Amino acid sequence: MKSWKKAICLALALTLGLGVISCKKEKAPVVTEPEDPVTDTYLVRDGASEYTVVIPTDAGTDIQFAAGELQMFFREATGVELPIVTDEGRTFSESDKVLSIGDTTILRGSGVTVSAAELGTDGLRLVTQGDTVLMAGGSDTGAMYAAYEFLERTFNFECYASDEYYIDTEVTERFLKTFNVTEVPAFARRSVGLYSYTASRTFRNRMRQQLFDEGWIYWSHSHFKIMPVEEYYLDHPTWYSSDGVITDGVIEKEPTQLCLTNDEMRAEFTKNVIELMDANPDCGYIMLGQEDVRTFCGCPTCAAETAIYKESGVMMHFVNKVADDVQAHIDASDNPDRKFYLCTFGYHRTEKAPTNYNAETGEYTPIDDTVLPRDNVMIMVAPISTCYAHSLYDDCNVSNGSSEIVKSWKAVASGHLYFWIYNKFFSHYFIPYDNFGSVVDNYKILQELGAQFVYHQGNKETEAGGLQALNSYVQAKLMWNPDLNPTELVENFAVHYYKAASDAFLEYYNLLRMNYVLWEARGFHAYPTGDGGGIFDANYWTRDYLDQLDACFDEMTSAIDRYRYTDADLYETLLQRINVERCTVWYL
């Protein structure tokens, strides 16, 4: 085992330029923020604290949750339980020992400005004013993240999984720090689509993540949810794509899509959308997404409009008209300030934007102004035929059209872009998806494109996907800040999640990465759909290679044997974590 360890690390360093992942660590590398200056005010001293947590009188769910988390983790770190009170009757005073969360009267009297326009929904401010700490954000969610920021900078809090975190403990003395922190995430909304986030809202909050469909009335492919075939098709066959067949009043073949140029269908569709919106006042989004097949209506009207505007232009005309009527309804309602967004897909037949391309300048321009999205329209670009083992701008993604997809949509919908990208082999969940060397580049590309929301779809259906626990941590951290060092993140995760088995886990991870690099040199590309680019092949997963991977897991289980009798619960937890990952080798 040890003989190939250095070769693995060297190959990764030379080939990927990401730095060697250490093959021996005595303790966890610490991913730290810049050190904040320390005041002479005690936050806790001699096992006691004079501080109080203050929240708004009408605090919402996120603020109440944040206060509970702050109280719990402060107690775990120091043994002191801080009281939580409301701001009723309170004003700001620099001498008050207060930890304020959210839009409190204390924040409003402090002179600290919090701009939703600057911070967006999830951006945060963490500021010390005298003895008072202000945790605020562009929304209650941002204020919640500010509370976690306080814990990170004060007690080195770090969450790794739903059942694993680190925080300093037995702290009997700690000074208050001078905070002046403003953080805005790379993407306003972020969703790592893995099972751990599907299963635990608490974990999502701690990792500054959203559930992919949180706040959405409908998510993904919704046309037939809004216009059910069984309800409308027999009476209105022209409302649907021309590939459906009705014979003697019986549906012989169901249509695959809607006919987006049919005005009668659009009127009924819009009515249904408005009813859904009114019935879901707490939701801010609805997906107007075509069905998940690569088809489009071929009726004469759709064909004529497609010839000029492409399928994506036909879709934009349809969605814009619906959006106009929906906004008019909002403007005339009792809540004219409501923000509600209609999202549509750049996917399958609509994946290439309605643009013209100038080969001399390399620029894309909209076909005309009619295809530009309304203010309340967003585009979910989902380039599913991309090789995510490489940059979106790599030669392989130029040749398969993925680069054109993302660049052309920026020309049409700058400021209105969401992205749905992939981190899974749909046919083989156990095989770790090969985007280890490209995820940072691709996040930075999406950031440059102005992505407002990134959904990184992985194995959200099962907790046993290959390297899922690692990816849950690393991708969430990079979604917030793509400038973090991924090698340090991997090491930090391994040491805390696998503990004594971390060295052997990193050997396994390094060996996987090295072989992916070698396969790519032979022409392998990691496509999420179909057979995953041919990934399930004994020419890749040779018996000798699988034996090497399996030996890593033998090392892991040997390394944790020390806990069997000293900490049986920890032993069982680590053995379960190791065996979940080992499913990959057993499967192959």
MILUMMAR-448836 format. One record per residue (C-alpha): residue number from 1; residue in one letter; x, y, z. Coordinates in Angstrom, 3 decimals, always signed. Layout:
BEGIN
R seq type        x        y        z
R NUM    A        X        Y        Z
...
This chain:
BEGIN
R seq type        x        y        z
R   1    M   +0.000   +0.000   +0.000
R   2    K   +2.664   +2.500   +1.018
R   3    S   +4.745   +1.939   -2.118
R   4    W   +2.297   +3.692   -4.414
R   5    K   +1.187   +6.398   -2.006
R   6    K   +3.852   +8.940   -3.005
R   7    A   +3.317   +8.201   -6.680
R   8    I   -0.368   +9.001   -6.299
R   9    C   +0.315  +12.324   -4.645
R  10    L   +2.991  +13.263   -7.173
R  11    A   +0.792  +12.375  -10.135
R  12    L   -2.015  +14.518   -8.808
R  13    A   +0.266  +17.458   -8.156
R  14    L   +1.879  +17.316  -11.592
R  15    T   -1.286  +16.603  -13.565
R  16    L   -3.885  +18.736  -11.825
R  17    G   -1.878  +21.523  -10.265
R  18    L   -4.073  +21.379   -7.158
R  19    G   -1.332  +20.488   -4.711
R  20    V   -0.572  +17.185   -3.079
R  21    I   -3.128  +15.873   -0.632
R  22    S   -1.013  +14.900   +2.321
R  23    C   -0.584  +11.228   +2.974
R  24    K   +0.019  +11.731   +6.665
R  25    K   -1.580  +14.244   +8.997
R  26    E   -1.087  +14.361  +12.723
R  27    K   -4.043  +16.711  +13.203
R  28    A   -6.632  +18.519  +11.159
R  29    P   -5.591  +21.414   +8.979
R  30    V   -7.710  +24.354   +9.990
R  31    V   -9.639  +26.324   +7.379
R  32    T   -9.556  +29.728   +9.051
R  33    E  -10.895  +33.176   +8.395
R  34    P   -8.549  +36.172   +8.808
R  35    E   -7.921  +36.697  +12.495
R  36    D  -10.188  +39.320  +14.046
R  37    P   -8.680  +41.773  +16.568
R  38    V   -9.396  +40.960  +20.196
R  39    T  -10.987  +43.473  +22.569
R  40    D  -10.442  +43.668  +26.330
R  41    T  -14.077  +42.685  +26.982
R  42    Y  -14.685  +39.174  +28.230
R  43    L  -17.231  +37.158  +26.304
R  44    V  -16.882  +34.440  +28.923
R  45    R  -14.735  +34.379  +32.066
R  46    D  -14.396  +31.880  +34.900
R  47    G  -17.242  +29.820  +33.521
R  48    A  -19.695  +32.727  +33.365
R  49    S  -20.901  +35.297  +30.825
R  50    E  -22.749  +38.592  +31.105
R  51    Y  -24.074  +38.313  +27.539
R  52    T  -27.669  +37.960  +26.352
R  53    V  -28.997  +36.883  +22.952
R  54    V  -31.564  +39.381  +21.620
R  55    I  -33.939  +38.726  +18.718
R  56    P  -36.825  +40.759  +17.220
R  57    T  -40.166  +40.549  +18.998
R  58    D  -41.728  +39.183  +15.812
R  59    A  -38.771  +36.951  +14.946
R  60    G  -39.345  +34.509  +12.109
R  61    T  -38.330  +30.867  +11.854
R  62    D  -34.734  +31.458  +10.706
R  63    I  -33.993  +33.951  +13.494
R  64    Q  -35.507  +31.726  +16.173
R  65    F  -33.519  +28.785  +14.833
R  66    A  -30.312  +30.850  +14.780
R  67    A  -30.827  +31.938  +18.389
R  68    G  -31.304  +28.325  +19.464
R  69    E  -28.159  +27.241  +17.601
R  70    L  -26.139  +30.097  +19.094
R  71    Q  -27.360  +29.256  +22.593
R  72    M  -26.668  +25.516  +22.158
R  73    F  -23.180  +25.851  +20.696
R  74    F  -22.182  +28.595  +23.163
R  75    R  -23.189  +26.210  +25.953
R  76    E  -21.248  +23.340  +24.372
R  77    A  -18.141  +25.493  +24.055
R  78    T  -18.240  +27.163  +27.471
R  79    G  -20.754  +25.389  +29.654
R  80    V  -22.704  +28.673  +29.882
R  81    E  -26.311  +28.936  +28.688
R  82    L  -27.080  +32.430  +27.444
R  83    P  -30.631  +33.733  +27.880
R  84    I  -32.645  +34.532  +24.740
R  85    V  -34.895  +37.592  +24.986
R  86    T  -36.794  +39.825  +22.568
R  87    D  -35.923  +43.417  +21.764
R  88    E  -39.113  +44.839  +23.230
R  89    G  -38.274  +48.064  +25.067
R  90    R  -34.579  +47.796  +24.224
R  91    T  -32.380  +50.422  +22.585
R  92    F  -28.788  +50.319  +21.437
R  93    S  -26.025  +51.066  +23.909
R  94    E  -22.349  +50.333  +23.292
R  95    S  -21.949  +49.194  +26.881
R  96    D  -24.669  +46.539  +26.659
R  97    K  -23.357  +42.993  +26.476
R  98    V  -25.695  +41.803  +23.756
R  99    L  -25.542  +39.326  +20.879
R 100    S  -28.188  +40.721  +18.525
R 101    I  -29.555  +38.548  +15.703
R 102    G  -31.613  +40.010  +12.868
R 103    D  -33.442  +43.280  +12.428
R 104    T  -33.668  +44.215  +16.109
R 105    T  -34.218  +47.657  +17.619
R 106    I  -30.605  +47.344  +18.726
R 107    L  -29.407  +46.982  +15.143
R 108    R  -31.567  +49.895  +14.006
R 109    G  -30.160  +52.138  +16.711
R 110    S  -26.546  +51.152  +16.173
R 111    G  -25.858  +53.081  +12.987
R 112    V  -24.723  +49.879  +11.242
R 113    T  -26.203  +49.773   +7.761
R 114    V  -27.532  +46.575   +6.232
R 115    S  -28.370  +46.839   +2.556
R 116    A  -30.482  +44.088   +1.027
R 117    A  -29.501  +45.428   -2.385
R 118    E  -25.836  +44.875   -1.530
R 119    L  -26.135  +41.635   +0.426
R 120    G  -28.925  +39.890   -1.446
R 121    T  -30.955  +37.265   +0.341
R 122    D  -28.091  +35.383   +1.986
R 123    G  -25.302  +37.918   +2.452
R 124    L  -24.349  +38.738   +6.030
R 125    R  -22.910  +41.421   +8.267
R 126    L  -21.159  +40.657  +11.563
R 127    V  -20.138  +43.816  +13.412
R 128    T  -18.894  +44.662  +16.912
R 129    Q  -20.066  +48.007  +18.279
R 130    G  -18.604  +48.581  +21.732
R 131    D  -19.575  +45.482  +23.732
R 132    T  -22.477  +44.629  +21.405
R 133    V  -22.276  +42.144  +18.540
R 134    L  -24.662  +42.646  +15.624
R 135    M  -25.517  +39.671  +13.412
R 136    A  -27.538  +40.838  +10.440
R 137    G  -28.174  +40.081   +6.792
R 138    G  -30.046  +40.932   +3.653
R 139    S  -32.818  +38.761   +5.085
R 140    D  -33.449  +36.630   +8.156
R 141    T  -31.542  +33.863   +6.391
R 142    G  -28.488  +36.093   +6.046
R 143    A  -28.750  +36.988   +9.748
R 144    M  -28.833  +33.266  +10.588
R 145    Y  -25.642  +32.789   +8.588
R 146    A  -24.107  +35.720  +10.505
R 147    A  -24.751  +33.798  +13.739
R 148    Y  -22.838  +30.836  +12.332
R 149    E  -20.083  +33.222  +11.243
R 150    F  -19.847  +34.433  +14.860
R 151    L  -19.507  +30.843  +16.086
R 152    E  -16.869  +30.058  +13.455
R 153    R  -14.734  +33.076  +14.299
R 154    T  -15.208  +32.818  +18.072
R 155    F  -15.127  +29.056  +18.785
R 156    N  -13.784  +27.595  +15.496
R 157    F  -17.152  +26.000  +14.777
R 158    E  -17.164  +23.936  +11.597
R 159    C  -19.868  +21.558  +10.360
R 160    Y  -18.826  +18.537   +8.285
R 161    A  -21.954  +16.383   +8.141
R 162    S  -25.359  +16.143   +9.725
R 163    D  -23.762  +14.109  +12.521
R 164    E  -20.279  +15.643  +12.634
R 165    Y  -19.051  +19.089  +13.618
R 166    Y  -16.183  +20.659  +15.516
R 167    I  -16.292  +23.377  +18.147
R 168    D  -13.832  +24.390  +20.849
R 169    T  -14.868  +22.993  +24.226
R 170    E  -14.034  +23.600  +27.889
R 171    V  -13.577  +27.292  +27.123
R 172    T  -13.447  +29.093  +30.473
R 173    E  -12.084  +32.377  +29.169
R 174    R  -12.466  +34.123  +25.816
R 175    F  -12.355  +37.765  +24.838
R 176    L  -14.838  +39.393  +22.505
R 177    K  -13.437  +40.056  +19.051
R 178    T  -13.783  +43.180  +16.952
R 179    F  -15.825  +42.033  +13.984
R 180    N  -16.330  +44.029  +10.836
R 181    V  -17.363  +41.320   +8.404
R 182    T  -19.408  +41.577   +5.229
R 183    E  -19.840  +38.414   +3.171
R 184    V  -21.869  +37.936   +0.010
R 185    P  -21.924  +34.403   -1.406
R 186    A  -20.792  +33.711   -4.950
R 187    F  -24.361  +32.679   -5.806
R 188    A  -27.482  +34.180   -4.258
R 189    R  -29.079  +30.711   -3.994
R 190    R  -27.080  +27.517   -3.628
R 191    S  -28.145  +23.883   -3.578
R 192    V  -25.866  +20.868   -3.505
R 193    G  -28.315  +18.181   -4.565
R 194    L  -27.115  +15.333   -2.372
R 195    Y  -29.044  +13.147   +0.058
R 196    S  -27.609  +14.713   +3.211
R 197    Y  -29.192  +18.042   +2.263
R 198    T  -32.480  +16.441   +1.260
R 199    A  -32.677  +14.730   +4.649
R 200    S  -31.686  +17.485   +7.092
R 201    R  -32.741  +21.120   +7.226
R 202    T  -30.400  +21.693  +10.162
R 203    F  -27.449  +20.517   +8.078
R 204    R  -28.565  +22.756   +5.215
R 205    N  -28.670  +25.766   +7.534
R 206    R  -25.241  +25.057   +9.010
R 207    M  -23.739  +24.680   +5.535
R 208    R  -25.546  +27.782   +4.155
R 209    Q  -27.525  +25.738   +1.662
R 210    Q  -31.108  +25.625   +0.435
R 211    L  -33.143  +22.594   -0.557
R 212    F  -33.323  +22.742   -4.336
R 213    D  -37.110  +23.224   -4.470
R 214    E  -37.495  +25.345   -1.342
R 215    G  -39.869  +28.228   -2.053
R 216    W  -41.052  +26.775   -5.371
R 217    I  -44.678  +25.889   -6.150
R 218    Y  -43.475  +23.540   -8.867
R 219    W  -39.917  +22.559   -9.581
R 220    S  -38.467  +21.021  -12.716
R 221    H  -40.759  +19.574  -15.420
R 222    S  -44.121  +21.155  -14.731
R 223    H  -46.008  +21.841  -17.983
R 224    F  -48.200  +18.776  -17.608
R 225    K  -48.752  +19.496  -13.921
R 226    I  -50.153  +22.886  -14.878
R 227    M  -52.010  +21.529  -17.927
R 228    P  -52.700  +17.827  -17.200
R 229    V  -53.063  +15.726  -20.341
R 230    E  -55.860  +13.696  -18.782
R 231    E  -57.863  +16.839  -18.086
R 232    Y  -57.464  +18.802  -21.314
R 233    Y  -56.135  +16.747  -24.221
R 234    L  -59.269  +15.051  -25.527
R 235    D  -61.222  +18.295  -25.651
R 236    H  -58.307  +20.472  -26.748
R 237    P  -55.820  +18.413  -28.789
R 238    T  -54.321  +21.502  -30.456
R 239    W  -53.187  +22.754  -27.055
R 240    Y  -50.537  +20.017  -27.100
R 241    S  -47.654  +19.039  -29.355
R 242    S  -48.528  +17.519  -32.690
R 243    D  -46.997  +14.123  -31.875
R 244    G  -50.051  +13.004  -29.879
R 245    V  -52.676  +10.744  -31.509
R 246    I  -56.425  +10.551  -30.798
R 247    T  -58.533   +7.975  -32.661
R 248    D  -62.316   +7.772  -32.259
R 249    G  -62.179   +9.709  -29.014
R 250    V  -59.448   +7.518  -27.494
R 251    I  -55.883   +8.644  -26.768
R 252    E  -53.678   +6.208  -28.654
R 253    K  -50.482   +8.168  -28.087
R 254    E  -50.072  +10.911  -25.546
R 255    P  -48.408  +14.156  -26.645
R 256    T  -44.957  +14.856  -25.270
R 257    Q  -45.159  +18.650  -24.865
R 258    L  -47.475  +21.656  -24.948
R 259    C  -48.013  +23.788  -28.059
R 260    L  -46.490  +27.063  -26.887
R 261    T  -47.910  +29.157  -29.746
R 262    N  -51.549  +28.306  -29.012
R 263    D  -53.133  +31.422  -27.488
R 264    E  -56.129  +29.584  -26.025
R 265    M  -53.829  +27.147  -24.237
R 266    R  -51.704  +30.018  -22.947
R 267    A  -54.779  +31.752  -21.498
R 268    E  -55.786  +28.611  -19.580
R 269    F  -52.179  +27.972  -18.584
R 270    T  -51.863  +31.524  -17.228
R 271    K  -55.119  +31.217  -15.312
R 272    N  -53.845  +28.049  -13.663
R 273    V  -50.502  +29.643  -12.793
R 274    I  -52.237  +32.619  -11.168
R 275    E  -54.470  +30.303   -9.143
R 276    L  -51.427  +28.356   -7.979
R 277    M  -49.606  +31.552   -7.061
R 278    D  -52.565  +32.898   -5.074
R 279    A  -52.932  +29.569   -3.257
R 280    N  -49.244  +29.585   -2.239
R 281    P  -48.540  +33.040   -0.778
R 282    D  -45.280  +31.910   +0.850
R 283    C  -43.737  +30.719   -2.416
R 284    G  -41.678  +33.007   -4.619
R 285    Y  -41.040  +30.792   -7.646
R 286    I  -42.718  +28.468  -10.092
R 287    M  -41.024  +26.467  -12.828
R 288    L  -42.660  +26.625  -16.248
R 289    G  -40.607  +23.697  -17.446
R 290    Q  -41.205  +21.487  -20.464
R 291    E  -41.426  +17.730  -20.047
R 292    D  -38.213  +15.724  -19.746
R 293    V  -37.955  +14.510  -23.339
R 294    R  -36.012  +16.030  -26.204
R 295    T  -39.075  +16.997  -28.280
R 296    F  -40.894  +20.148  -29.346
R 297    C  -44.241  +20.849  -30.948
R 298    G  -44.075  +20.543  -34.744
R 299    C  -47.358  +22.211  -35.699
R 300    P  -47.145  +24.748  -38.581
R 301    T  -47.253  +27.774  -36.263
R 302    C  -44.537  +26.447  -33.936
R 303    A  -42.424  +25.342  -36.904
R 304    A  -42.651  +28.775  -38.522
R 305    E  -41.713  +30.603  -35.340
R 306    T  -38.935  +28.111  -34.572
R 307    A  -37.403  +28.768  -37.989
R 308    I  -36.874  +32.392  -36.975
R 309    Y  -36.353  +32.254  -33.218
R 310    K  -35.273  +28.645  -32.452
R 311    E  -37.236  +26.559  -29.975
R 312    S  -35.816  +28.643  -27.129
R 313    G  -37.205  +31.825  -28.681
R 314    V  -40.666  +30.294  -28.994
R 315    M  -40.424  +29.360  -25.328
R 316    M  -39.318  +32.885  -24.332
R 317    H  -42.246  +34.457  -26.200
R 318    F  -44.628  +32.135  -24.365
R 319    V  -43.124  +32.650  -20.916
R 320    N  -42.889  +36.439  -21.308
R 321    K  -46.583  +36.669  -22.182
R 322    V  -47.502  +34.551  -19.161
R 323    A  -45.190  +36.657  -16.988
R 324    D  -46.830  +39.895  -18.148
R 325    D  -50.273  +38.622  -17.173
R 326    V  -49.043  +37.255  -13.842
R 327    Q  -47.375  +40.568  -12.965
R 328    A  -50.498  +42.491  -13.962
R 329    H  -52.471  +40.298  -11.569
R 330    I  -49.969  +40.994   -8.767
R 331    D  -50.038  +44.746   -9.455
R 332    A  -53.834  +44.780   -9.109
R 333    S  -53.857  +42.615   -5.977
R 334    D  -53.844  +43.467   -2.269
R 335    N  -50.099  +42.706   -2.244
R 336    P  -48.657  +44.625   -5.206
R 337    D  -45.106  +44.447   -3.786
R 338    R  -44.978  +40.656   -3.923
R 339    K  -41.893  +39.307   -5.674
R 340    F  -42.760  +36.248   -7.724
R 341    Y  -40.569  +34.697  -10.400
R 342    L  -41.438  +32.457  -13.317
R 343    C  -38.570  +30.214  -14.343
R 344    T  -38.175  +28.250  -17.552
R 345    F  -35.632  +25.808  -18.939
R 346    G  -32.671  +26.151  -21.227
R 347    Y  -32.700  +22.375  -21.622
R 348    H  -32.919  +19.724  -24.328
R 349    R  -34.532  +21.405  -27.397
R 350    T  -34.430  +24.844  -25.726
R 351    E  -30.866  +24.579  -24.413
R 352    K  -29.334  +26.888  -27.048
R 353    A  -30.415  +30.471  -26.511
R 354    P  -32.261  +32.523  -29.151
R 355    T  -29.121  +34.280  -30.362
R 356    N  -27.140  +35.033  -33.464
R 357    Y  -23.417  +34.290  -33.504
R 358    N  -20.746  +36.457  -35.091
R 359    A  -17.867  +34.162  -36.048
R 360    E  -15.485  +37.091  -36.543
R 361    T  -15.983  +38.598  -33.091
R 362    G  -16.991  +35.421  -31.262
R 363    E  -19.984  +37.264  -29.802
R 364    Y  -23.569  +36.173  -29.299
R 365    T  -26.419  +38.670  -29.616
R 366    P  -30.164  +38.213  -29.053
R 367    I  -32.187  +37.560  -32.212
R 368    D  -34.271  +40.578  -31.225
R 369    D  -35.685  +42.212  -28.084
R 370    T  -38.748  +39.942  -27.988
R 371    V  -36.638  +37.082  -26.599
R 372    L  -35.256  +39.058  -23.655
R 373    P  -36.714  +37.914  -20.315
R 374    R  -39.127  +40.098  -18.389
R 375    D  -37.997  +41.283  -14.958
R 376    N  -39.910  +38.426  -13.321
R 377    V  -38.543  +35.678  -15.597
R 378    M  -35.503  +33.507  -14.855
R 379    I  -33.835  +30.903  -17.082
R 380    M  -32.665  +27.578  -15.619
R 381    V  -29.870  +26.539  -17.981
R 382    A  -29.240  +22.791  -17.674
R 383    P  -26.533  +21.560  -20.067
R 384    I  -26.985  +17.851  -19.431
R 385    S  -24.707  +16.668  -22.258
R 386    T  -21.657  +18.290  -20.691
R 387    C  -18.505  +16.522  -19.581
R 388    Y  -18.243  +17.862  -16.034
R 389    A  -14.852  +16.250  -15.560
R 390    H  -13.602  +19.280  -17.493
R 391    S  -14.202  +23.002  -17.525
R 392    L  -17.298  +24.238  -19.317
R 393    Y  -14.860  +26.005  -21.654
R 394    D  -12.643  +22.955  -22.269
R 395    D  -12.235  +21.694  -25.837
R 396    C  -14.494  +18.708  -25.179
R 397    N  -17.304  +21.017  -24.075
R 398    V  -16.726  +23.321  -27.010
R 399    S  -17.147  +20.380  -29.384
R 400    N  -20.297  +19.055  -27.684
R 401    G  -21.909  +22.512  -27.630
R 402    S  -21.941  +23.090  -23.871
R 403    S  -19.757  +26.191  -24.058
R 404    E  -22.110  +27.684  -26.631
R 405    I  -25.104  +26.969  -24.403
R 406    V  -23.819  +28.884  -21.373
R 407    K  -22.290  +31.771  -23.338
R 408    S  -25.327  +32.280  -25.553
R 409    W  -27.711  +32.429  -22.595
R 410    K  -25.618  +35.110  -20.933
R 411    A  -26.116  +37.259  -24.041
R 412    V  -29.902  +36.931  -23.688
R 413    A  -30.500  +36.691  -19.962
R 414    S  -27.674  +38.334  -18.037
R 415    G  -28.868  +38.797  -14.462
R 416    H  -31.648  +36.236  -15.014
R 417    L  -29.601  +33.046  -15.058
R 418    Y  -29.950  +29.949  -12.920
R 419    F  -27.820  +26.876  -13.624
R 420    W  -28.600  +23.205  -13.130
R 421    I  -25.354  +21.235  -13.368
R 422    Y  -24.566  +17.603  -12.625
R 423    N  -22.433  +15.553  -10.260
R 424    K  -23.616  +11.997  -10.819
R 425    F  -23.603   +9.065  -13.163
R 426    F  -27.350   +8.538  -13.496
R 427    S  -26.851   +4.854  -14.257
R 428    H  -24.283   +4.152  -11.498
R 429    Y  -24.791   +6.054   -8.251
R 430    F  -22.075   +4.145   -6.425
R 431    I  -19.317   +5.328   -8.776
R 432    P  -17.849   +8.669   -7.625
R 433    Y  -18.393  +11.259  -10.320
R 434    D  -15.190  +12.679  -11.730
R 435    N  -15.398  +16.442  -11.274
R 436    F  -12.700  +16.754   -8.625
R 437    G  -10.393  +18.800  -10.855
R 438    S  -13.077  +20.930  -12.525
R 439    V  -15.574  +21.956   -9.849
R 440    V  -13.700  +25.124   -8.847
R 441    D  -13.233  +26.248  -12.454
R 442    N  -16.884  +25.633  -13.246
R 443    Y  -18.156  +27.472  -10.182
R 444    K  -15.977  +30.432  -11.151
R 445    I  -17.290  +30.307  -14.722
R 446    L  -20.879  +30.322  -13.440
R 447    Q  -19.988  +33.200  -11.131
R 448    E  -18.585  +35.143  -14.090
R 449    L  -21.734  +34.374  -16.085
R 450    G  -23.727  +36.009  -13.297
R 451    A  -25.530  +32.901  -12.022
R 452    Q  -28.084  +33.787   -9.352
R 453    F  -28.769  +30.180   -8.391
R 454    V  -26.738  +27.004   -8.842
R 455    Y  -28.268  +23.580   -8.366
R 456    H  -25.570  +20.902   -8.451
R 457    Q  -27.559  +17.705   -8.860
R 458    G  -26.007  +14.626   -7.315
R 459    N  -27.334  +11.501   -5.669
R 460    K  -30.144  +13.094   -3.706
R 461    E  -32.128   +9.848   -3.594
R 462    T  -29.684   +7.736   -1.552
R 463    E  -27.088   +8.308   +1.153
R 464    A  -24.833   +5.617   -0.315
R 465    G  -23.509   +7.428   -3.391
R 466    G  -19.758   +7.361   -3.961
R 467    L  -17.884  +10.107   -2.042
R 468    Q  -21.206  +11.738   -1.217
R 469    A  -20.292  +12.797   +2.328
R 470    L  -17.082  +14.438   +1.102
R 471    N  -18.817  +16.215   -1.773
R 472    S  -21.587  +17.469   +0.517
R 473    Y  -18.998  +19.398   +2.498
R 474    V  -16.566  +20.500   -0.212
R 475    Q  -19.124  +21.644   -2.777
R 476    A  -21.154  +23.633   -0.251
R 477    K  -18.045  +25.472   +0.925
R 478    L  -16.979  +26.232   -2.648
R 479    M  -20.469  +27.383   -3.645
R 480    W  -20.230  +30.057   -0.979
R 481    N  -16.641  +30.968   -1.871
R 482    P  -14.966  +29.364   -4.925
R 483    D  -11.627  +30.895   -3.877
R 484    L  -11.236  +28.440   -0.996
R 485    N   -8.531  +25.802   -1.394
R 486    P  -10.217  +22.497   -2.334
R 487    T   -7.239  +20.427   -1.232
R 488    E   -7.407  +21.912   +2.265
R 489    L  -11.153  +21.340   +2.336
R 490    V  -10.748  +17.653   +1.449
R 491    E   -8.068  +17.162   +4.095
R 492    N  -10.038  +19.008   +6.745
R 493    F  -13.125  +16.927   +6.021
R 494    A  -11.249  +13.624   +6.054
R 495    V   -9.538  +14.271   +9.390
R 496    H  -12.776  +15.196  +11.162
R 497    Y  -15.161  +12.770   +9.482
R 498    Y  -12.960   +9.660   +9.359
R 499    K  -10.648  +10.535  +12.271
R 500    A   -8.069   +7.750  +12.743
R 501    A   -9.002   +6.373   +9.316
R 502    S   -8.363   +9.669   +7.535
R 503    D   -4.943   +8.736   +6.133
R 504    A   -6.289   +5.588   +4.524
R 505    F   -9.346   +7.460   +3.235
R 506    L   -7.085  +10.035   +1.576
R 507    E   -5.120   +7.184   -0.010
R 508    Y   -8.396   +5.898   -1.463
R 509    Y   -9.395   +9.371   -2.663
R 510    N   -5.960   +9.999   -4.207
R 511    L   -5.959   +6.646   -5.952
R 512    L   -9.379   +7.334   -7.467
R 513    R   -8.282  +10.738   -8.668
R 514    M   -5.020   +9.504  -10.145
R 515    N   -6.800   +6.848  -12.174
R 516    Y   -9.419   +9.283  -13.420
R 517    V   -6.571  +11.489  -14.649
R 518    L   -4.978   +8.524  -16.427
R 519    W   -8.311   +7.517  -17.997
R 520    E   -8.925  +11.060  -19.213
R 521    A   -5.519  +11.002  -20.893
R 522    R   -6.804   +7.943  -22.784
R 523    G   -9.932   +9.821  -23.887
R 524    F  -12.469   +9.181  -21.114
R 525    H  -15.081  +11.894  -20.503
R 526    A  -17.492  +11.879  -17.572
R 527    Y  -20.961  +12.357  -19.014
R 528    P  -23.765  +12.122  -16.434
R 529    T  -26.351  +10.504  -18.722
R 530    G  -26.455   +7.275  -20.699
R 531    D  -23.695   +4.890  -19.667
R 532    G  -21.652   +7.717  -18.157
R 533    G  -19.170   +7.812  -20.999
R 534    G  -18.587   +4.072  -20.640
R 535    I  -17.499   +4.283  -17.008
R 536    F  -18.910   +0.860  -16.045
R 537    D  -16.198   -1.137  -17.756
R 538    A  -13.692   -3.715  -16.500
R 539    N  -11.040   -2.071  -18.646
R 540    Y  -11.219   +0.791  -16.139
R 541    W  -12.097   -1.087  -12.976
R 542    T   -9.617   -3.944  -13.247
R 543    R   -9.483   -6.554  -10.519
R 544    D   -5.991   -5.414   -9.556
R 545    Y   -7.172   -1.818   -9.208
R 546    L  -10.234   -2.832   -7.184
R 547    D   -8.016   -4.873   -4.878
R 548    Q   -5.904   -1.761   -4.285
R 549    L   -9.007   +0.258   -3.460
R 550    D  -10.271   -2.482   -1.176
R 551    A   -6.942   -2.530   +0.651
R 552    C   -7.499   +1.140   +1.496
R 553    F  -10.711   +0.168   +3.281
R 554    D   -8.919   -2.622   +5.127
R 555    E   -6.507   +0.055   +6.349
R 556    M   -9.420   +2.263   +7.393
R 557    T  -11.083   -0.455   +9.449
R 558    S   -7.756   -1.403  +11.048
R 559    A   -7.105   +2.220  +11.935
R 560    I  -10.358   +2.573  +13.886
R 561    D   -9.967   -0.713  +15.756
R 562    R   -8.499   +1.290  +18.669
R 563    Y  -11.991   +2.655  +19.353
R 564    R  -13.688   -0.738  +19.547
R 565    Y  -13.288   -1.016  +23.305
R 566    T  -12.524   +2.574  +24.309
R 567    D  -15.465   +4.247  +22.519
R 568    A  -17.893   +1.717  +21.081
R 569    D  -20.345   +4.338  +19.777
R 570    L  -17.613   +6.165  +17.870
R 571    Y  -16.351   +2.863  +16.497
R 572    E  -19.780   +1.939  +15.132
R 573    T  -20.242   +5.423  +13.633
R 574    L  -16.888   +5.305  +11.849
R 575    L  -17.389   +1.715  +10.693
R 576    Q  -20.742   +2.697   +9.179
R 577    R  -19.166   +5.678   +7.407
R 578    I  -16.400   +3.501   +6.022
R 579    N  -18.776   +0.763   +4.879
R 580    V  -21.098   +3.242   +3.166
R 581    E  -18.111   +4.398   +1.097
R 582    R  -16.931   +0.824   +0.601
R 583    C  -20.198   +0.064   -1.218
R 584    T  -18.497   +1.503   -4.303
R 585    V  -15.859   -1.238   -4.304
R 586    W  -18.319   -3.979   -3.362
R 587    Y  -20.607   -2.864   -6.190
R 588    L  -17.861   -2.776   -8.785
